[in-house]
Amino acid sequence: MRMSFPTLPLLLAFLAAMCPISAQTSYEVDHLGAFGGSKSFPTDINDAGIVVGYTEHIYPLGSQFTSWQWVNGAAFDIPTLGGINSFVYGLNNSQEVCGLVDWGQDPSGSWEAGLFPVQSDLWLDTPTNQLSGIWGSFGRPSDVNDAGVIVGVAASADVSGMVHEFHGVIWDHGTVTELPTLGGDYSAASDINNVGQVAVSAKDAGGMIRAAIWENGVYRQLPDFGYGAGLRAINDNGVAVGFAIDANGYSRAAMWDHVGIHDLGTLGGGLESWANDINTDGIIVGQSGWTSGGGTGSHAFVIEHGVMHDLNNLPTGTHNFAVMTNAPAINSAGQIVGFGETTGGYIRGWIADPLKLRLFGPEAAVAPSQNGGLEIQCEGATPNGLLYAFWGTHSGHSAHHGTDVGISNPRALGVMTADALGHAELGQLQVPASAAGYRIILQIVDASPAGSTPSNRITLIFRP
């Protein structure tokens, strides 16, 4: 069957035997809430989709910080050690979190690092397993792996007078291991994977921060651009991400694999970027400077298939964020957490869930005289369910079949039935040369009895 569009010289035929072509994932973004405070900042998410973070409560005489976990829309407080402040930084798949709390019973008002187990999705009444620093009592955990091994930074025994020197540290069930520097006076561990590899940033003898991986008791220093680098995360495949300084003194998001270092770029003409996390599929999230129309700021990004995308351009549906500024964490399912500014001007946390219903197709096209047509298909649909296809020329919002379509004026393209595996063949676009210069957006809706679900959008720009 062939369909023609009266305003575009584009023909569609529903054909069989399509091959999937990679497309960027779209996301459904949800507000995590204020948690009773002025600003909220998610810090980590585990594979069950449980989110942890902290909230700032702003008062006339100063701020108070409290920590929380978010489970399927419900929020739970993380207790302190009797004080009023707490920060949570890392979370594993056993629902243990590591963080920093103030010790209310200590008249000096000192802080204590700790590991806090969770039972039955509820926090225990009292935190357990306080972590001792290498020197004194101060330590700041950064992450905890599934074996309960924690990494971070602590005050070191190597001090001079009143100047405290900080070194990376591993807390392994009562055993504290101090991580050396690379010849300088500072080191910090930011992440540990389930293989036991630790992502470290450490100063060399010249005082420059360098990236290194600690494994089996020794460092493996990583290459950079000659001006320093730091690590923020490492996945179970040993691929690390962070930043590297370029010749102009700007931080650039970077990835290190078996080949070496890779500059990940920036968004929208921004000068700086930072990669914060990477999951087992190699999807990277972080923050980039951004410039457009004379305005500047920071935008959260996701890198998939080697391409950096602005997360602000990927949500399908409605949400109340004016800008999503930073993405600190991603789990193995591809769920991303971060924070940004709402349309009301508040700093709040968000969670972005990848859409299961996905269209696959190219981002640009040429005339069929050169490529013989464009192959489009989808996956993740309700088995044997009905799928409604739409097309349009402008992004926006419009309600169709009980959900929001990310096209401002969508036009019906046709109805398909998914197979028993949830796959469907949208068809092959036959594009005449006269279509050069046109831009259209394709999207489908799965109208299953359990509720309508939109797919991601594919943008096609037809070129001669």
Residue pairs with C-beta under 8 A, 6 or more apart in sequence:
1 13
1 14
1 414
2 11
2 12
2 13
3 11
3 12
3 413
3 414
4 10
4 11
5 391
5 411
8 435
8 438
8 440
9 432
9 434
9 435
9 438
10 429
10 431
10 435
10 438
10 440
10 462
11 429
11 430
11 431
11 432
12 413
12 414
12 427
12 428
12 429
12 430
13 427
13 428
13 430
14 414
14 416
14 425
14 426
14 427
15 425
15 427
15 428
16 425
17 425
18 375
18 376
18 377
18 425
18 426
18 427
18 428
19 375
19 377
20 360
20 377
20 379
21 360
21 361
21 362
21 375
22 305
22 360
23 358
23 359
23 360
23 361
23 362
23 363
23 456
23 458
24 304
24 305
24 307
24 309
24 314
24 363
24 456
25 302
25 304
25 314
25 334
25 354
25 355
25 358
25 456
26 314
26 315
26 316
26 354
26 355
26 358
26 406
26 455
26 456
26 457
27 311
27 314
27 315
27 316
27 336
27 352
27 353
27 354
27 355
28 315
28 316
28 317
28 352
28 353
28 355
29 315
29 317
29 319
29 321
29 324
29 350
29 351
29 352
29 353
30 319
30 350
30 351
30 352
30 353
31 319
31 320
31 321
31 342
31 348
31 349
31 350
32 40
32 42
32 51
32 53
32 70
32 337
32 348
32 349
32 350
32 351
33 40
33 70
33 75
33 348
33 349
34 40
34 55
34 346
34 348
35 55
35 66
35 68
35 75
36 55
36 57
36 66
37 55
37 56
37 57
37 58
37 66
38 55
38 56
38 57
38 58
38 346
38 347
39 55
39 56
39 58
39 339
39 346
39 347
39 348
40 53
40 54
40 55
40 56
40 68
40 339
40 347
40 348
40 349
41 53
41 54
41 55
41 56
41 339
41 347
41 349
42 51
42 52
42 53
42 70
42 328
42 329
42 337
42 338
42 339
42 349
42 350
42 351
43 52
43 53
43 54
43 88
43 89
43 90
43 91
43 328
43 329
43 337
44 51
44 52
44 53
44 88
44 89
44 90
44 91
44 97
44 143
44 328
44 329
44 337
45 51
45 52
45 91
45 329
45 330
45 331
45 335
45 336
45 337
45 351
46 91
46 92
46 93
46 95
46 331
47 93
47 331
47 332
47 333
48 93
48 95
49 72
49 331
49 333
49 335
49 351
50 69
50 70
50 71
50 91
50 95
51 69
51 70
51 337
51 349
51 351
52 67
52 68
52 69
52 70
52 78
52 88
52 91
52 97
53 67
53 68
53 70
53 88
53 337
53 349
54 65
54 66
54 67
54 68
54 86
54 87
54 88
55 65
55 66
55 67
55 68
56 63
56 64
56 65
57 63
57 64
57 65
57 66
64 84
64 85
65 85
65 86
65 87
66 77
66 78
66 80
66 84
66 85
66 86
67 77
67 78
67 86
67 87
67 88
67 97
67 99
68 75
68 76
68 77
68 78
68 88
69 75
69 76
69 78
69 88
69 91
69 97
69 118
69 123
70 351
71 121
76 121
76 122
76 123
77 123
78 86
78 88
78 97
78 99
78 116
78 123
78 127
79 86
79 123
79 124
79 125
79 126
79 127
80 86
80 101
80 102
80 104
80 127
81 101
81 102
81 103
81 104
81 105
81 112
81 114
81 126
81 127
81 130
82 103
82 104
82 105
83 101
83 102
83 103
83 104
83 109
84 102
84 104
85 101
85 102
86 99
86 100
86 101
86 102
87 99
87 100
87 101
88 97
88 98
88 99
88 116
89 97
89 98
89 99
89 100
89 140
89 141
89 142
89 143
89 152
90 97
90 98
90 99
90 141
90 142
90 143
90 144
90 150
91 97
91 144
92 144
92 145
92 146
92 148
93 146
94 117
94 146
94 148
95 117
95 118
95 121
96 115
96 116
96 117
96 118
96 144
96 148
97 115
97 116
97 118
97 144
98 113
98 114
98 115
98 116
98 131
98 141
98 142
98 143
98 144
98 150
98 152
99 113
99 114
99 116
99 141
100 111
100 112
100 113
100 114
100 140
100 141
101 111
101 112
101 114
101 127
102 109
102 110
102 111
102 112
103 109
103 110
103 111
103 112
110 137
110 138
111 137
111 138
112 130
112 131
112 137
112 139
113 130
113 131
113 133
113 138
113 139
113 140
113 141
113 152
113 154
113 171
114 127
114 128
114 129
114 130
114 131
114 141
115 127
115 128
115 129
115 131
115 141
115 144
115 148
115 150
115 171
116 123
116 124
116 127
116 128
116 129
117 124
117 128
117 129
118 124
131 139
131 141
131 150
131 171
131 176
132 139
132 176
133 139
133 154
133 155
133 169
134 154
134 155
134 156
134 157
134 167
134 169
134 176
134 178
135 154
135 155
135 156
135 157
135 159
135 164
136 155
136 164
138 154
138 155
139 152
139 153
139 154
139 155
139 169
139 171
140 152
140 153
140 154
141 150
141 151
141 152
141 171
142 151
142 152
142 153
142 188
142 189
142 190
142 191
143 150
143 151
143 152
143 190
143 191
143 192
144 150
144 151
144 192
145 192
145 193
145 194
145 196
146 194
147 194
148 173
149 170
149 171
149 172
149 173
149 192
149 196
150 170
150 171
150 172
150 192
151 168
151 169
151 170
151 171
151 189
151 190
151 191
151 192
151 198
152 168
152 169
152 171
152 188
152 189
153 166
153 167
153 168
153 169
153 187
153 188
153 189
154 166
154 167
154 169
154 176
154 178
155 164
155 165
155 166
156 164
156 165
156 166
156 167
156 178
157 178
158 165
158 167
158 185
159 165
165 185
165 186
166 186
166 187
166 188
167 178
167 179
167 180
167 181
167 186
167 187
167 188
168 178
168 179
168 187
168 188
168 189
168 198
168 200
168 202
168 214
169 176
169 177
169 178
169 179
169 189
170 176
170 177
170 179
170 189
170 192
170 198
170 214
179 187
179 189
179 198
179 200
179 202
179 214
180 187
180 202
180 219
181 187
181 202
181 203
181 204
182 202
182 203
182 204
182 205
182 210
182 212
182 219
182 221
183 203
183 204
183 205
183 206
184 202
184 203
184 204
184 205
184 206
184 207
184 208
185 203
185 207
186 202
186 203
186 209
187 200
187 201
187 202
187 203
188 200
188 201
188 202
189 198
189 199
189 200
189 214
190 199
190 200
190 201
190 230
190 231
190 232
190 233
190 242
191 198
191 199
191 231
191 232
191 233
191 234
192 198
192 199
192 234
193 234
193 235
193 236
193 238
194 236
195 236
195 238
196 215
197 213
197 214
197 215
197 234
197 238
198 213
198 214
198 215
198 234
199 211
199 213
199 231
199 232
199 233
199 234
199 240
199 242
200 211
200 212
200 213
200 214
200 219
200 231
201 209
201 210
201 211
201 212
201 229
201 230
201 231
201 242
202 209
202 210
202 212
202 219
203 209
203 210
204 210
208 227
208 228
209 228
209 229
209 230
210 221
210 222
210 224
210 228
210 229
211 221
211 222
211 224
211 229
211 230
211 231
211 240
211 242
211 244
211 256
212 219
212 220
212 221
212 222
212 231
213 219
213 220
213 222
213 231
213 234
213 238
213 240
214 220
222 229
222 231
222 240
222 256
222 261
223 256
223 260
223 261
224 244
224 245
224 254
224 261
225 244
225 245
225 246
225 247
225 252
225 261
225 263
226 247
227 244
227 245
227 246
227 247
227 249
228 244
228 245
229 242
229 243
229 244
229 245
229 254
229 261
230 242
230 243
231 240
231 241
231 242
231 256
232 241
232 242
232 243
232 274
232 275
232 276
232 277
233 240
233 241
233 242
233 275
233 276
233 277
233 278
234 240
234 241
234 278
235 278
235 279
235 280
235 282
236 280
237 280
237 282
238 257
238 258
239 255
239 256
239 257
239 278
239 282
240 255
240 256
240 278
241 253
241 254
241 255
241 256
241 264
241 275
241 276
241 277
241 278
241 284
241 286
242 253
242 254
242 256
242 274
242 275
243 251
243 252
243 253
243 254
243 273
243 274
243 275
244 251
244 252
244 254
244 261
244 263
245 251
245 252
246 252
246 263
248 271
250 271
250 272
251 272
251 273
251 274
252 263
252 264
252 265
252 266
252 272
252 273
253 263
253 264
253 265
253 266
253 273
253 274
253 275
253 284
253 286
253 288
253 301
253 308
254 261
254 262
254 263
254 264
254 275
255 261
255 262
255 264
255 275
255 278
255 284
256 262
264 273
264 275
264 284
264 286
264 303
264 308
265 273
265 308
266 272
266 273
266 288
266 289
266 290
266 308
267 273
267 288
267 289
267 290
267 299
267 301
267 308
267 310
268 288
268 290
268 291
268 292
268 299
268 310
269 290
269 291
269 292
270 288
270 289
270 290
270 291
270 296
270 298
270 299
271 289
272 288
272 289
273 286
273 287
273 288
273 289
273 301
274 286
274 287
274 288
275 284
275 285
275 286
275 303
276 285
276 286
276 287
276 326
276 327
276 328
276 329
277 284
277 285
277 286
277 327
277 328
277 329
277 330
278 284
278 285
278 330
279 330
279 331
279 332
279 334
280 332
281 332
281 334
283 302
283 303
283 304
283 330
283 334
284 302
284 303
284 330
285 300
285 301
285 302
285 303
285 311
285 327
285 328
285 329
285 330
285 336
285 338
286 300
286 301
286 303
286 326
286 327
287 298
287 299
287 300
287 301
287 325
287 326
287 327
288 298
288 299
288 301
288 308
288 310
289 296
289 297
289 298
290 296
290 297
290 298
290 299
290 310
297 323
297 325
298 325
298 326
299 310
299 311
299 312
299 323
299 324
299 325
300 310
300 311
300 312
300 324
300 325
300 326
300 327
300 336
300 338
300 340
301 308
301 309
301 310
301 311
301 327
302 308
302 309
302 311
302 314
302 327
302 330
302 336
303 309
311 324
311 327
311 336
311 338
311 352
312 321
312 323
312 324
314 352
314 456
315 352
316 355
316 404
316 406
316 443
316 454
316 455
316 456
316 457
317 397
317 403
317 404
317 406
317 454
318 397
318 404
319 350
320 342
320 343
320 344
321 340
321 341
321 342
321 343
321 348
321 350
322 340
322 341
322 342
322 343
322 345
323 340
323 341
324 338
324 339
324 340
324 350
324 352
325 338
325 339
325 340
325 341
326 338
326 339
326 340
327 336
327 337
327 338
327 352
328 337
328 338
329 336
329 337
329 338
330 336
330 337
333 354
334 354
335 351
335 352
335 353
335 354
336 351
336 352
337 349
337 350
337 351
337 352
338 349
338 350
338 352
339 347
339 348
339 349
339 350
340 347
340 348
340 350
341 347
341 348
342 348
355 380
355 453
355 454
355 455
355 456
356 380
356 453
357 378
357 379
357 380
357 381
357 444
357 446
357 453
357 454
357 455
357 456
358 378
358 379
358 380
358 455
358 456
359 376
359 377
359 378
359 426
359 442
359 443
359 444
359 455
359 456
359 457
359 458
360 376
360 377
360 378
360 379
360 458
361 374
361 375
361 376
361 377
361 426
361 442
361 458
361 460
362 374
362 458
362 460
363 458
363 459
363 460
363 461
364 460
364 461
364 463
365 371
365 374
365 429
365 431
365 460
365 461
365 462
365 463
366 431
366 462
366 463
366 464
367 431
367 432
367 433
367 435
367 436
367 462
367 463
367 464
368 430
368 431
368 432
369 433
373 428
373 429
373 430
373 431
374 428
374 429
374 431
374 460
375 428
376 425
376 426
376 427
376 428
376 429
376 442
376 458
377 423
377 424
377 425
377 426
378 387
378 418
378 423
378 424
378 426
378 444
378 455
379 422
379 423
379 424
380 422
381 387
381 418
381 422
381 423
381 424
381 446
382 418
382 422
382 446
382 448
382 450
383 418
383 419
383 420
383 421
383 422
384 417
384 418
384 419
384 420
385 417
385 418
385 422
385 446
385 447
385 448
386 415
386 416
386 417
386 418
386 446
386 447
386 448
387 415
387 416
387 417
387 418
387 424
387 444
387 445
387 446
387 447
388 400
388 401
388 412
388 414
388 415
388 444
388 445
388 447
389 412
389 413
389 414
389 415
389 416
389 426
389 442
389 443
389 444
390 400
390 405
390 407
390 410
390 411
390 412
390 413
390 442
390 443
390 444
390 445
391 407
391 410
391 411
391 413
391 440
391 441
391 442
391 443
392 407
392 408
392 409
392 410
392 411
392 440
392 441
393 409
393 439
393 440
393 441
394 407
394 408
394 409
394 441
395 406
395 407
395 408
395 441
395 457
396 406
396 407
396 408
396 409
397 404
397 405
397 406
397 408
398 404
398 405
398 407
398 408
398 409
398 410
399 405
400 410
400 445
401 445
401 447
401 452
402 447
402 451
402 452
403 445
403 451
403 452
403 453
403 454
404 454
405 443
405 445
405 454
406 441
406 443
406 454
406 457
407 441
407 443
407 457
410 443
413 442
416 424
416 425
416 426
416 444
417 424
418 424
418 446
424 444
426 442
426 444
429 460
431 462
433 464
435 462
436 462
436 463
436 464
437 462
437 463
437 464
438 461
438 462
439 459
439 460
439 461
439 462
440 459
440 460
441 457
441 458
441 459
441 460
442 457
442 458
442 459
442 460
443 454
443 455
443 456
443 457
443 458
444 454
444 455
445 452
445 453
445 454
445 455
446 452
446 453
446 454
446 455
